[in-house]
Amino acid sequence: MGPTAADGGEVTPPIYIVSGGTGSSGEQVVSTVLVQFPDVQIPVEKVSLVRRRSAIVETVARAASGGGLIVHTLVDPRLREELIKRSAEAGVPAVDLMGDLLQQLSVMLGQQPLAKPGLYRQLRSDYFRRVQAIEFAIEHDDGQGLRSLQDAEIVLVGVSRAGKTPLSMYLAMQGWLVANLPLVPRVALPVQLDAIDRRRIIGLVIEPDQLRQHRQKRHAETGLSGSTDYIDPARIFDETELARQEFRRRRVTSIDVTAKPIESSAREAIVMITRRLGDDAHKLA
């Protein structure tokens, strides 16, 4: 029986995921398997972008000293053979997730594999970028994730129910890293916004009547009754005017989303950002 963690779960030696690419494939397989052992805490460490034998020597040594397990997805035959050999010599258990399949397909197809690490991710770069963007939008919705706000490619700012979240998610589906911040009466915007390139900030404006309709619907959905400041016409008018003033003060360009399909607002935002920043619009290629 190994040592136990503070919460009572058993702690075991680590699993090292060794890959010539990002290690995402091996990580997914390991994660799928680990959920079958809910009472055991197993540290998982990725050793990515392995191109040299020195990385293999170091990883095997660490696994040997700590009693760890190696799971690898190396497609380079020389590196894969080196890892298998050194693991066997050091008595380190090593699970090859790629070798057998590559070998069988090579025999069946009568040709050698390309042996290029990260090729799958390269071929599906658009897909992986969308996944990353969706995760980013969720983590940076409604003022969350301020510590990494500077990573956003587009920052949407607007009052409550102006459509910040749906527009953020739609843009994320197009591969954009989007954060959104709420404009709340008598509450200052976070100081992190001051460090953002003003060209990446877009204000959302909306006519008071439509904003009140959105809020009344939300008000009813929450089961509340009676009048509140949230749906008060005078309060809503003041909020929309203060939003316009704030955007002018910060010299932030705005998009009027009143009665506009989300596709149109998204297209307008994308055109705005790409015209301003050109090839630098996307921070991650």
N, C-alpha and C positions, 0 to 999 in steps of 0.2 A: 504494500500500500504506500503510495507516495504522500508527500506533505499535503496539508489541507490549507485552503485559503481562509480568509477571515469570515466568509459567509458559509463556510462548511464544505464547499465543493473541493474535490480533489484537484490538485495542480499537477500537471504532468510536464515532462520535457517538451520543448518547442517543436513545431513542425516548420521546416524551412522549405519554402516554395521557390525552386530555382528555375529561372526562365531566361531565354534569350530576348524575350520581349518584355511586356509590362507585367506578366505573371497573372493576368486576369483569368485566363482559362483554368490554370491550376488552382487559383484562389476560389473560383466558383465550385469546382469539384470538391475541394476540401471543405468549404462551407456547407455544401449539401450533405456531406458525410457527417460533419461534426454535430449537426442538429439531432443526430441519432444518439448522441451521448450528452444529454442536457445537464447531467450532474457533474461533468468533468470540465475543468477549465484548461484549455490547451492554447498556449501562446502560439500565434502564427506569424511568421516573419517572411516577407517576400525578398528574394534576392533577384532583382530584375536586371535586364540588359546585360546579361552575362556574355561576354565576348572573349575573355581570356581564361586560360587555365588557372591563373593565380586566384581568380574568384572562386573557382571550384575547390582548390586546395584549402582556401581559408574557410569556406562554408563547411566542408567535410570535417575539418579540424574542430570547428565550433560545435557541430552536431556530435562529434565523438566525445568531446569533453563534457557536454551537457546531457548526453544520452538522448539526443533528439532524433527525429525522423526527417528524411528528405523526400519531398515530392517534386519531380521535375518534368518540365515540358520542353526540353531542349530539342530542337529540330536539326541542329548542326551535328552530324554524326560523330565528328571528332570530339567535340565537347561532351556529347552524351556518353560516348564510350569511356572518356576520361573520368567522368563522374561515377559511372557504374563501377569502374575498376577501383578507384580510390575509396569509394564507399565500402566495397567488399573487403578491401585490405584493412580498413579502419574498423570494420564490424558495425558500420552504420547502416541501418535498414533504409533502402531507397526504392521508391515507387516510381516507375517510368510510365507516365501517362501517354506518351507519344510513340515511343520506339516500336512496340509491337504492331500498332496500327500502321505506322509508316512502312514497316517492313512488309506486312501482308499486302498492303495496297501496291507497293512497288513490284512485288512478285506478280500480283494479279494483273496489273496494268502493263507490266513489262517496261517500266521506265523509272528513273530515279526522281525522287522529290527535289524541289528547288532548294530546300534546306535554308530558307530565308526566315529568320525570326521576326515576329511581329507582322507577318504578311497579311494574316486575316484581319487584324485591326486596321492596317493600311487600306485594304480593299473596302472596309466598311467604316471608314473614318467619319463619314457623314452621320451614320447611325450612332456611333459612339459619342459624337459631339452632341447630338440631340439628347441622348440619355444624360450626359453631363449637364447640359443646359437645363433640362427639366429638374434635375436634382438641385441645381443652383437656384432656380426660381423658387422652389419649395423652401429651401433653407434661407432665402432672402426675401420672403413674403412679408409685407406689412411691417417693415422696420426691423426684421430679424437679421441675424448674421452680420452685424455692423463691423465686426472685426475684419471681415474680408470684403467689405463693400467696395474697396478699391479694385477688386477683380472684375466688377461688373462692366459690361460693355454698354449697357443702357440702364439708366436709373430713372424710373417713373415716379413722379411725385403728384399727389392729388388728395382731395378730401375724401372722406368715407363714402363708399358706394359710387365713386366716379369710374369704376371699372379697372382699377389697377391690377388686381389679381388675374382676371381672365385675359387681359392684354399681355401680362407678363408670361402666362403659360402659353399663349398663342405664339408669341415671339420665341419662346424657348423651343417650341416645336419646330421652329425654323432654324434652330441652332444658335440662338443668341443668349448670352449670359445676362440675365435681367434681374435687377432688384427693384423693389418698390417701397416707397416711404409714405406714410400717412401724414397729411396736413391736419393737425388738430388745433382748434382754437386755444389760444393762450399757452400753447406748448411749442417750444422751439424745436426746429428740425435738428437732428443729431449733428454734432460737430464734424463727424466723419464725412458729411456731405461736402464740407468746405474744401476737402482735399481732392474731390473728384473733378476731372476735366469738365468744365461747364458745357462743352460740346456734347457730352454724353448724357446730360440731364435733360429730361423732357417733362414739362408740366402738363397735366391733364386738366382741362377746363370743361365745364358742363353747365348748361343753362339751369337756373334754379328750379323751374317747374319740373323738368325731367328728373333732376336729382331728388326732388321731393317724392316723385312717383317711385323711384328705386328704393328710397328709404321707407316709404309707407309699406311697400311690399315686404321688405326685410323686417320691419316692425311687426307686421302681422304674422310672419313666419316664426318669430320668436315667442309668439303667444302673449305679447304685451298689449295693453289696452290703454286708452286715454291719450292725451296730448303730452308730448315731451319736447325738449329743445331739439332733439334729434330730427323731428319731423315738423318743427315750427317753421312756417314760411319765412318769417323775418330773420330767424337765425340762419336758415339755409341761404338766404340772399346774402347776408353778411359774410358767411363762410366762402361763398363763391367769389365775392368781391375781394376778400382778403387773400384768397389764393392767387387771383390775378395780380394783386399788388406785390405779393411775395415773388412771383415769377419775374415781374418787371424789376424789382429790387435786385434780384440775383442775376438779372439779364439771361434768364432761361427761356428758351423758345417753348411754346406750348402747342398742344394739339387740342382742338375742340372736338370732343367725342359725342356731343349732343346728337341724338338720332342717327348715329353713324355705325354701320356694321363693324364688328371687331376686325374683320379682314382689311377694311379701309384704313382704320386707325393704325394697324400694324404696318401696312404698306407705307403709310405716311412716315411712321417712325423709322423704318428701315432706310427709306430714301433720304431722310434727314441726316441720319448717322453716317451713311456711306458717302454722301456728298461732303460732309464736314471732314471726315477722317480718311477717306479713300482706302488704301490697302491696310491701314492701321485700324480700321473699324473693328475687325475681329482680333482680339488679343492673342488667341490661341489658333494656330494654323491647323 
